[in-house]
Amino acid sequence: MSVFTTVTPEDLAPFLKRYAIGTLVELKGIAAGITNTNYFVTTTHGRYVLTLFETLQAEELPFYVNLLAHLAHHGIASAAPIANFDDQYIDTLNGRPTLLVNCLPGRVVDSPNAQQCAQVGEMLAQMHLAAQSYSGRMDNPRGLAWWTATAESVYDQMPAAEVQQLREQLALQAQTDYSHLPAGIVHADLFRDNALLDGDKVGGFIDFYYACNDVLLYDVAITLNDWCVTEDGDIDAQRARAFLAAYQSVRPLTVEEKAAWPLMLRAAALRFWASRLLDFHKPAAGELTFAKDPGHFQRVLSKHQARTDFWLG
């Protein structure tokens, strides 16, 4: 994620003495994403990721941190949190709640192939099943009400045609009921930069700090909208079919989910069009921050509006 809070080797040295992971060799900020501060921390024992939470408070973190531990316990390729000598996962550094996790194998792939998309689809379905036994609960803080309020805050900075499109699509979603669909824990942000691939295998899913309880199909749509997208906002059919077939080999979609799929693809695009509009027009101050193009998800949404093929078989 972006670096908002600066951490120096001098800051980190006493912090690391509270953990059994050796002494510092290298500290490197990770300049990608929007919300938290992340660093790669290399010690004499290995490589880790240090996260400083910029918006979440310490009392809000157990849902996410315990979810990471739960998923790792069930064999899902996700970063396992590391406890300090007080047996606590959540610590404090430079005035921020802090977490250390293992650094997973693999790398971010900007242009995934169909096999890689299939592996992500399979792991996502396994994650959905493994999370069914997780007892924590978090309502989605970035659902339709948030999209609508966010859009209202930026309409005056948008072209009229885009304002009309956004208003119409938000109204359509407000009239759509997804409450009858299978629900559970969703990642809610499984973009290409939140998964590491080790060749064609999933090395790990990362950045679970938008995870929440919601409709599982919403998570499938969010993931497909990034992993299978083309530069012009369209969806690559080969990658989409591979992703969906692999997902359904583990958790087949219900008849009701298949019927809801076309509008859910639009919902997933709306969520990130809204958030990117906010980041673009009202950016947070940060040392290495950057805002992504909000027009990308407007184009994705437009393609879905015109679509007749939804790759479900």
Secondary structure, 3 states (H helix, E strand, C coil): CCCCCCCCHHHHHHHHCCCCCCCEEEEEECCCCCCCEEEEEEECCEEEEEEECCCCCHHHCHHHHHHHHHHHHCCCCECCECCCCCCCCCEEECCEEEEEEECCCCECCCCCCHHHHHHHHHHHHHHHHHHHHCCCCCECCCCHHHHHHHHHHHHHHCCHHHHHHHHHHHHHHHCCCCCCCCEEEECCCCCHHHEEEECCEEEEECCCCCCEEEEHHHHHHHHHHHHCECCCCCECHHHHHHHHHHHHHHCCCCHHHHHHHHHHHHHHHHHHHHHHHHHHHCCCCCCCCCCCCCHHHHHHHHHHHCCCCCCCC
